[in-house]
Amino acid sequence: MSRTVNPVVPLLVALVMTLCINPLQAATSDALDAALAGAQRSDDHRARDAFRHPKETLLFFGLEPTMHVVEMLPGAEGWYSEILAPVLRDHGLLIAVTPPADSAVDYLRDQFTKFKAKLGAAPSVYDKVKLRFLTKDKIDLGAPESADMVVTFRATHNWIRGGQLDRVYKAIFEVLKPGGILGIEQHRAPSGSDPAVEAEHGYVPEAYLIQYLESVGFKLEAKSEINANPRDTKDYPKGVWTLPPTYVLGDVDRAKYAAIGESDRMTLKFRKPN
């Protein structure tokens, strides 16, 4: 006599087994939940969780609370810093790589000032964050083979536009320990498109980026559609900045772009070989 199995049961069993087998991932999950609910986050930043999927993204990368993590260009708002910092504060280390205070470019200097003010406004969260700097001529990510993980969110197009792609990713390769992880989230261009052209619109072709990083020495370990958005047609008047949260066109067709949501993004996990 056959029995009907409740389809929920296998899922619950799998979940329990995963938590038992991967206690570090369970600890990371709990730490991320606490960070995401923390008072250091504004309502506006919380609202973007539905588009940016920070918990799922960081778990996919393999984040652990004991890691030394380098975050590339957190921006003025430090959207991911406010999640990473509390997770890593007690047992790991967050190194934020920003433009310097004396940058010759007003926009970059302003980014540093605002990010530094953010860190100072919540010392109980950010007091152990270390700053390092990236300029056109110099990249300081720390000592060679000192980082367990490097993460970069929506920045690769800027390095293509600025002619810094080789310098930045070779520096990242150098700072990672053997076996270290590179996690990338990046606006995704149409397949087969020209990287130089698409970078001006904020997008990068996925196959191109994978091939490039493997030529540097990284090995692609996994890719995810966590941050995919099939509604993104990638053909806007002002590039990806037409979409939320930037809305560079202001009120022009705002409802249309709000309905699309944030960009279609690749989410890639690479590893530096042992």
C-alpha positions as CSV (number, residue, x, y, z in Angstrom):
1,M,0.0,0.0,0.0
2,S,1.5,3.3,-1.1
3,R,1.6,6.4,1.0
4,T,1.2,10.0,-0.1
5,V,4.2,12.0,1.0
6,N,3.6,15.6,2.0
7,P,5.8,17.6,-0.5
8,V,6.8,20.0,2.2
9,V,8.6,17.2,4.2
10,P,11.5,16.6,1.9
11,L,12.1,20.3,1.8
12,L,12.2,20.5,5.6
13,V,14.5,17.5,5.8
14,A,16.9,19.1,3.2
15,L,16.9,22.3,5.2
16,V,17.7,20.6,8.5
17,M,20.5,18.6,6.8
18,T,21.9,21.7,5.3
19,L,22.0,23.5,8.6
20,C,23.6,20.5,10.3
21,I,26.2,20.0,7.6
22,N,27.0,23.7,7.1
23,P,27.1,25.4,10.6
24,L,29.2,28.3,9.3
25,Q,26.5,29.0,6.6
26,A,23.8,28.8,9.3
27,A,25.8,31.3,11.4
28,T,26.2,33.6,8.4
29,S,22.5,33.4,7.7
30,D,21.7,34.5,11.3
31,A,24.3,37.2,11.2
32,L,22.9,38.5,7.9
33,D,19.4,38.6,9.3
34,A,20.5,40.6,12.2
35,A,22.5,43.0,10.0
36,L,19.6,43.5,7.6
37,A,17.3,44.3,10.5
38,G,19.8,46.7,12.1
39,A,19.1,50.3,13.0
40,Q,22.1,51.4,10.8
41,R,19.9,50.8,7.7
42,S,17.4,53.4,6.4
43,D,13.9,52.5,5.2
44,D,15.0,53.5,1.7
45,H,17.8,51.0,1.8
46,R,15.6,48.3,3.2
47,A,13.2,48.9,0.3
48,R,15.9,47.9,-2.2
49,D,16.4,44.5,-0.6
50,A,13.6,43.1,-2.9
51,F,15.7,44.1,-5.9
52,R,19.2,43.5,-4.6
53,H,18.7,40.3,-2.7
54,P,21.7,40.9,-0.3
55,K,21.3,37.9,1.9
56,E,20.9,35.4,-1.0
57,T,23.8,37.1,-2.8
58,L,26.3,37.0,0.1
59,L,25.4,33.4,1.0
60,F,25.9,32.5,-2.7
61,F,29.4,34.1,-2.5
62,G,30.1,32.0,0.6
63,L,30.5,34.8,3.1
64,E,31.5,33.7,6.6
65,P,31.7,36.0,9.7
66,T,35.4,35.1,10.3
67,M,36.6,36.2,6.9
68,H,38.8,39.2,5.9
69,V,36.7,40.8,3.1
70,V,37.6,43.6,0.7
71,E,34.7,45.6,-0.6
72,M,35.6,47.5,-3.8
73,L,34.1,51.0,-4.1
74,P,31.2,50.9,-1.6
75,G,30.0,54.4,-2.9
76,A,28.9,57.3,-0.8
77,E,26.0,55.4,0.7
78,G,27.8,52.1,1.5
79,W,24.7,50.1,0.8
80,Y,26.5,46.8,1.2
81,S,28.9,48.0,3.8
82,E,26.1,48.5,6.3
83,I,25.4,44.7,5.9
84,L,28.9,43.5,5.7
85,A,30.3,45.5,8.6
86,P,28.2,44.1,11.4
87,V,28.5,40.6,10.1
88,L,32.3,40.8,10.1
89,R,32.8,43.1,13.1
90,D,33.5,40.7,15.9
91,H,35.4,37.8,14.2
92,G,36.4,39.0,10.8
93,L,37.4,42.2,9.0
94,L,35.9,44.5,6.4
95,I,38.3,46.6,4.3
96,A,36.5,49.2,2.2
97,V,38.4,50.5,-0.8
98,T,37.3,54.0,-1.7
99,P,38.6,57.1,-3.6
100,P,41.0,59.1,-1.4
101,A,40.1,62.3,0.4
102,D,42.3,64.3,-1.8
103,S,41.0,63.0,-5.1
104,A,41.3,65.4,-8.0
105,V,37.8,64.6,-9.1
106,D,35.0,66.4,-7.1
107,Y,32.5,63.6,-7.4
108,L,35.0,61.0,-6.1
109,R,36.1,63.3,-3.3
110,D,32.5,63.8,-2.3
111,Q,32.0,60.1,-2.3
112,F,34.8,59.6,0.2
113,T,33.5,62.4,2.4
114,K,30.0,61.0,2.6
115,F,31.2,57.4,3.1
116,K,33.6,58.5,5.9
117,A,30.7,60.4,7.6
118,K,28.5,57.3,7.4
119,L,31.1,55.3,9.2
120,G,31.5,57.9,11.9
121,A,27.8,58.2,12.5
122,A,27.5,54.6,13.8
123,P,30.8,53.7,15.5
124,S,29.2,50.7,17.2
125,V,28.7,49.2,13.7
126,Y,31.6,50.6,11.7
127,D,34.4,51.2,14.2
128,K,36.5,48.3,13.0
129,V,36.1,49.0,9.2
130,K,39.5,49.7,7.6
131,L,39.9,52.1,4.7
132,R,42.2,51.6,1.7
133,F,42.3,53.6,-1.5
134,L,42.0,53.3,-5.2
135,T,43.2,56.1,-7.6
136,K,44.0,56.3,-11.3
137,D,47.6,55.6,-10.5
138,K,47.6,53.5,-7.4
139,I,45.6,50.6,-5.9
140,D,46.0,49.7,-2.3
141,L,44.0,46.6,-1.3
142,G,46.3,45.4,1.4
143,A,49.2,42.9,1.7
144,P,49.4,40.1,-0.9
145,E,47.4,37.0,-0.1
146,S,45.7,38.7,2.9
147,A,42.0,38.5,1.9
148,D,39.6,35.6,2.0
149,M,37.1,37.3,-0.2
150,V,36.8,40.4,-2.5
151,V,33.3,41.6,-3.5
152,T,32.4,44.2,-6.1
153,F,28.9,45.4,-6.8
154,R,28.0,47.3,-10.0
155,A,31.5,48.7,-10.5
156,T,33.2,46.7,-13.4
157,H,31.8,49.0,-16.1
158,N,33.5,51.9,-14.5
159,W,36.9,50.1,-14.7
160,I,36.3,49.4,-18.4
161,R,35.4,53.0,-19.1
162,G,38.4,54.3,-17.2
163,G,40.9,51.9,-18.7
164,Q,41.6,50.3,-15.2
165,L,40.2,46.8,-15.7
166,D,43.6,45.1,-15.9
167,R,45.1,47.0,-12.9
168,V,42.1,46.5,-10.7
169,Y,41.5,42.8,-11.3
170,K,45.1,41.9,-11.2
171,A,45.4,43.7,-7.8
172,I,42.3,41.7,-6.6
173,F,44.0,38.5,-7.7
174,E,47.1,39.4,-5.8
175,V,45.4,40.4,-2.5
176,L,43.4,37.1,-2.4
177,K,44.7,34.1,-0.5
178,P,45.0,30.9,-2.6
179,G,41.5,29.5,-2.6
180,G,40.1,33.0,-2.0
181,I,36.8,34.1,-3.5
182,L,35.9,36.9,-5.8
183,G,32.2,37.8,-5.8
184,I,30.8,40.0,-8.6
185,E,27.4,41.6,-9.1
186,Q,27.3,43.6,-12.4
187,H,24.7,45.0,-14.7
188,R,24.5,42.5,-17.6
189,A,24.7,43.6,-21.2
190,P,23.1,41.7,-24.1
191,S,25.0,38.6,-25.1
192,G,27.7,39.2,-27.8
193,S,27.6,43.0,-27.4
194,D,30.7,45.3,-27.5
195,P,32.1,45.6,-23.9
196,A,33.5,49.1,-24.6
197,V,30.2,50.4,-25.9
198,E,28.0,48.7,-23.3
199,A,30.3,49.9,-20.4
200,E,29.3,53.5,-21.3
201,H,25.7,52.5,-20.6
202,G,26.6,50.8,-17.3
203,Y,26.4,47.2,-18.6
204,V,29.0,44.5,-19.3
205,P,28.6,41.3,-21.3
206,E,28.7,38.2,-19.0
207,A,30.6,35.9,-21.3
208,Y,33.2,38.6,-21.9
209,L,33.7,39.2,-18.2
210,I,34.0,35.5,-17.4
211,Q,36.6,34.9,-20.2
212,Y,38.5,38.0,-19.1
213,L,38.7,37.0,-15.5
214,E,39.8,33.4,-16.4
215,S,42.6,34.9,-18.4
216,V,43.7,36.8,-15.3
217,G,43.9,33.4,-13.5
218,F,40.5,33.1,-11.7
219,K,38.3,30.1,-12.0
220,L,34.6,30.5,-12.4
221,E,33.0,28.4,-9.6
222,A,29.4,29.2,-10.0
223,K,26.9,31.8,-11.4
224,S,23.5,32.6,-10.2
225,E,20.3,34.3,-11.5
226,I,19.5,35.7,-8.0
227,N,19.7,39.2,-9.4
228,A,18.3,38.6,-12.9
229,N,15.6,40.9,-14.3
230,P,14.1,39.8,-17.7
231,R,12.1,43.1,-17.8
232,D,15.3,45.1,-18.3
233,T,15.6,45.8,-22.0
234,K,19.0,47.6,-21.7
235,D,18.2,50.2,-24.3
236,Y,17.5,53.4,-22.3
237,P,18.2,57.0,-23.2
238,K,20.7,57.4,-20.3
239,G,21.8,53.8,-19.9
240,V,21.2,51.8,-16.7
241,W,21.0,55.1,-14.7
242,T,17.6,55.6,-16.4
243,L,16.2,52.8,-14.1
244,P,15.7,52.9,-10.4
245,P,17.1,53.9,-8.0
246,T,18.8,56.6,-10.0
247,Y,16.0,57.8,-12.3
248,V,18.4,60.1,-14.1
249,L,15.5,61.3,-16.3
250,G,13.5,62.5,-13.3
251,D,9.8,62.3,-13.8
252,V,10.0,61.4,-17.5
253,D,8.4,58.0,-17.9
254,R,9.1,57.3,-14.3
255,A,6.2,54.9,-13.8
256,K,7.4,52.9,-16.8
257,Y,10.9,52.6,-15.4
258,A,9.6,51.9,-11.9
259,A,7.6,49.0,-13.3
260,I,10.8,47.5,-14.9
261,G,12.6,47.8,-11.5
262,E,16.4,47.6,-11.0
263,S,18.7,46.3,-13.7
264,D,19.3,42.7,-14.9
265,R,22.5,41.7,-13.2
266,M,24.9,38.8,-13.4
267,T,26.0,37.3,-10.1
268,L,29.3,35.4,-10.4
269,K,31.6,33.5,-8.0
270,F,35.2,33.0,-8.9
271,R,38.0,31.4,-6.9
272,K,41.8,32.0,-7.0
273,P,43.4,28.6,-7.5
274,N,45.3,27.0,-4.6
